Amino acid sequence: MAKTIKELYSTLIELIGKELADIELKKWLQRQIAKARRNGSPQQDGRQQFDQFVEQVVNDLNERSGLQYRASSKETRALIRKLLNALPGTTIDDFQRVHDIKCHDWLGDSFARYLRPATLYQPKKFEGYLQEYYARSTVEQAKRRAVEQKHQTMTMSLTPWHEFETLRELCAYCRNMAPAVYQQYEMPREVRRIQKLYYSRPNEQEELEDMYRVERKKVTTIDHNICNEVK
């Protein structure tokens, strides 16, 4: 018959004395407490991490969609847990990407009713939505690169600013540029500043023309010196 802790303690006293028995009992209790903490901590931490994960996911969906799903919903929690088990390595960022693309596609549409955990968090659908996000991102990046290359090509074919003898001529030339092209147009900061003043201070245009001539002279002098060195 198994002995109780009290009986074991009494037997220990008989063997080694009360003082040593108390010391051994204290050590034993400390080991049991540490063991219980080690065994319980991961589970507790795991639950807390999952709770935080679900809350972040649901909050992001609500912010993007304007809906009010609850992170405490047993159904939603079960869907997210099932998805994480089916697609290991899924992150908060992945959920945000799926929310992003489906809210973009469905908000204001008859499909808006499918902006719900029961639809979005089915593993097969979720993976498909995620790939849609990456595919669209790739296309958009390619479009941006094409536009940038076009602007770059246009910029390379533009007349250099210092070839315009007057600030008025330069302003007229720049006025016909697309904003993106103008931003890439090579021009010293001081000349760009003078040009902005030319538009906003019509009464000072003569003085600004003089300032422009000074800046233009700096460039033409440098070009002239380089030519002489080459000769």
C-alpha positions in Angstrom: 0.0 0.0 0.0 1.4 3.4 -1.0 2.4 5.7 1.8 1.2 9.3 2.1 3.7 12.2 2.1 3.2 12.6 5.8 4.1 8.9 6.5 7.2 9.2 4.2 8.2 12.3 6.1 7.9 10.5 9.5 10.0 7.6 8.1 12.6 10.1 6.9 12.9 11.7 10.3 13.5 8.3 11.9 16.3 7.6 9.4 18.2 11.0 9.3 16.7 13.2 12.0 14.2 16.1 11.8 16.7 18.8 10.8 18.0 17.0 7.8 14.6 15.7 6.9 13.3 19.3 6.7 16.1 20.3 4.5 15.5 17.3 2.1 11.7 18.0 2.2 12.3 21.6 1.2 14.6 20.6 -1.7 12.0 18.0 -2.9 9.2 20.6 -2.8 11.4 23.1 -4.8 12.0 20.5 -7.4 8.3 19.7 -7.7 7.4 23.3 -8.0 10.0 23.9 -10.7 8.9 20.8 -12.6 5.3 22.0 -12.5 6.3 25.4 -13.8 8.3 23.9 -16.6 5.4 21.6 -17.6 2.8 24.3 -17.4 4.6 27.3 -18.9 4.8 26.2 -22.5 1.0 25.5 -22.6 0.2 28.7 -21.0 2.6 30.7 -23.3 1.2 28.8 -26.3 -2.4 29.8 -25.4 -1.4 33.4 -24.8 0.5 33.6 -28.2 -2.5 32.0 -30.0 -4.9 34.4 -28.3 -2.7 37.4 -29.4 -2.4 36.0 -32.9 -6.2 35.6 -33.3 -6.8 39.1 -32.0 -4.3 40.6 -34.5 -5.9 38.7 -37.4 -9.5 39.6 -36.5 -8.6 43.2 -35.8 -6.9 43.6 -39.1 -9.9 42.1 -40.9 -12.3 44.4 -39.1 -10.2 47.5 -39.8 -10.0 46.8 -43.5 -13.6 45.6 -44.0 -15.4 47.8 -41.5 -17.0 44.7 -40.0 -17.0 43.7 -36.3 -16.0 40.1 -36.0 -15.0 38.9 -32.5 -11.6 37.4 -31.6 -13.4 35.4 -28.9 -15.6 33.5 -31.4 -15.1 29.8 -31.0 -15.8 29.2 -34.7 -13.2 31.8 -35.8 -10.6 30.5 -33.4 -11.2 27.0 -34.7 -10.9 28.1 -38.3 -7.6 29.9 -37.7 -6.2 26.9 -35.7 -7.2 24.5 -38.5 -5.6 26.8 -41.1 -2.3 27.1 -39.1 -2.2 23.3 -38.8 -2.9 22.8 -42.5 -0.4 25.5 -43.6 2.5 25.5 -41.2 4.5 28.7 -41.3 1.6 31.0 -42.0 2.2 34.4 -40.5 0.2 37.5 -39.5 1.6 39.1 -42.7 0.0 36.4 -44.8 -3.4 37.0 -43.2 -3.0 40.8 -43.8 -2.1 40.1 -47.5 -5.3 38.0 -47.9 -7.4 40.7 -46.2 -5.8 43.3 -48.4 -6.5 41.7 -51.7 -10.0 40.4 -51.0 -11.2 43.7 -49.4 -9.8 45.4 -52.5 -11.7 43.0 -54.7 -15.0 42.6 -52.8 -15.8 45.7 -50.8 -18.7 47.5 -52.4 -19.5 44.5 -54.4 -22.0 41.6 -54.1 -19.1 39.5 -52.9 -18.6 41.6 -49.8 -20.7 39.1 -47.9 -17.9 36.6 -48.3 -15.5 38.9 -46.3 -15.8 36.5 -43.3 -13.6 34.0 -41.5 -15.7 31.1 -42.7 -14.7 31.9 -46.3 -11.3 33.5 -46.0 -9.7 31.0 -43.6 -10.5 27.8 -45.4 -6.9 26.4 -46.1 -7.4 25.8 -49.8 -9.1 29.2 -50.4 -6.6 31.0 -48.2 -3.6 29.7 -50.2 -5.3 30.7 -53.4 -6.0 34.2 -52.2 -2.4 34.5 -51.0 -1.1 33.5 -54.4 -3.5 36.1 -56.0 -1.9 38.7 -53.9 1.7 37.8 -55.0 0.7 37.5 -58.6 -0.9 40.9 -58.6 2.0 42.4 -56.7 4.4 41.1 -59.4 2.3 42.6 -62.2 2.1 45.9 -60.4 5.8 46.0 -59.8 6.4 45.2 -63.5 4.1 48.1 -64.4 5.9 50.5 -62.1 9.2 49.5 -63.6 7.9 50.1 -67.1 6.7 53.5 -66.1 10.0 54.4 -64.4 11.9 53.2 -67.5 9.7 55.3 -69.7 10.2 58.4 -67.6 14.0 57.7 -67.5 14.0 57.4 -71.3 12.1 60.7 -71.6 14.4 62.4 -69.1 17.5 61.3 -71.1 16.0 63.0 -74.2 15.2 66.3 -72.6 17.0 69.5 -73.3 19.5 70.3 -70.5 18.2 73.2 -68.4 21.3 75.4 -68.9 20.8 75.4 -72.7 17.9 77.8 -72.1 19.2 81.4 -72.2 16.4 82.8 -70.0 14.5 81.6 -67.0 11.3 82.3 -68.8 12.2 79.9 -71.6 13.1 77.2 -69.0 9.8 77.7 -67.2 7.8 77.4 -70.4 9.7 74.2 -71.2 9.1 72.6 -67.8 5.4 73.5 -67.8 4.8 71.0 -70.5 6.4 68.1 -68.6 4.5 65.4 -66.8 5.0 65.7 -62.9 6.9 62.4 -62.8 9.2 63.6 -65.6 9.8 67.0 -64.0 10.8 65.3 -60.7 13.5 63.4 -62.5 14.6 66.3 -64.7 18.2 67.1 -63.7 18.4 70.7 -62.4 20.4 72.2 -59.5 18.5 72.8 -56.3 19.1 76.6 -56.6 17.8 76.7 -60.1 14.7 74.8 -59.1 14.1 77.2 -56.2 14.5 80.2 -58.5 12.0 78.6 -60.9 9.4 78.2 -58.2 9.8 81.8 -57.2 9.4 82.9 -60.8 5.8 81.4 -60.7 4.9 82.8 -57.3 6.5 86.3 -57.5 5.8 87.9 -60.9 7.0 91.3 -59.6 10.5 89.9 -59.0 11.0 88.2 -62.3 13.7 90.5 -63.6 15.7 89.9 -60.5 15.2 86.2 -60.7 16.3 86.3 -64.4 19.6 87.8 -63.1 20.0 85.0 -60.5 19.3 82.4 -63.2 22.0 83.9 -65.4 24.5 83.6 -62.6 23.7 79.9 -62.1 23.8 79.2 -65.8 27.1 81.0 -66.1 28.6 78.6 -63.5 27.7 75.6 -65.7 28.8 77.2 -69.0 32.2 78.2 -67.5 32.8 74.7 -66.3 32.0 73.3 -69.7 34.3 75.8 -71.3 37.2 74.9 -69.0 36.7 71.2 -69.7 36.8 71.8 -73.4 40.0 73.7 -73.1 41.6 70.9 -71.1 40.6 68.4 -73.7 42.1 70.5 -76.4 
